[in-house]
Amino acid sequence: NAGVTQTPKFRVLKTGQSMTLLCAQDMNHEYMYWYRQDPGMGLRLIHYSVGEGTTAKGEVPDGYNVSRLKKQNFLLGLESAAPSQTSVYFCASSYLREGTDTQYFGPGTRLTVL
Amino acid sequence: AQSVAQPEDQVNVAEGNPLTVKCTYSVSGNPYLFWYVQYPNRGLQFLLKYITGDNLVKGSYGFEAEFNKSQTSFHLKKPSALVSDSALYFCAVGSARQLTFGSGTQLTVLP
């Protein structure tokens, strides 16, 4: 039981490049989330999904897109990376809806945009 | 809008002493309250949560937290700190619609 895994662990991009971060969970959770963590700001929700084929915007969605084609996977895309997107990105999942249930986090992806 | 405040960016405590990490919250309706811990270069790990019932919640690694409705607080405590408790601690408040994290408190336990 691997829990929540994220690929890749580190990535460096140049401004304007695109990339996709992959999150996978093996706990059969309905809810999945993408957060970014910046110093002194805690975690901020980018997008989330309440089930296969559904996505919704979080607190800071601009510049990101997501897809949930399979229940176990949640992809985060950056179409044209900007230096402001330099951050640590965490994926999480939960069985019940987001505010009421324990969330399980992946190890994170450290992204640097030059 | 709901919010969480962790008033201390940094807490230092000597090993063996009791520790407290403070958290206050604001939310409409009954709160769901969580504590998570983050070790260096790792994701967040769940410590404990309050949904309803007893105001004193016991969690992992000997941690506990006390829910105080009148003071809208949910402080994290441990009777005897260990060096291995040194980490970044996040308080979070949830409702049916969202989970909001505080900015985090860096706990350092000195040997």
Interface residues (C-beta under 8 A of the other chain):
Chain A: V4 G40 M41 G42 L43 R44 L45 F90 A92 R97 E98 G99 T100 T102 Q103 Y104 F105 G106 P107 G108
Chain B: V4 D9 Y32 F34 Y36 N41 R42 G43 L44 Q45 F46 K49 I51 F90 G94 S95 A96 R97 Q98 L99 F101 G102 S103 G104
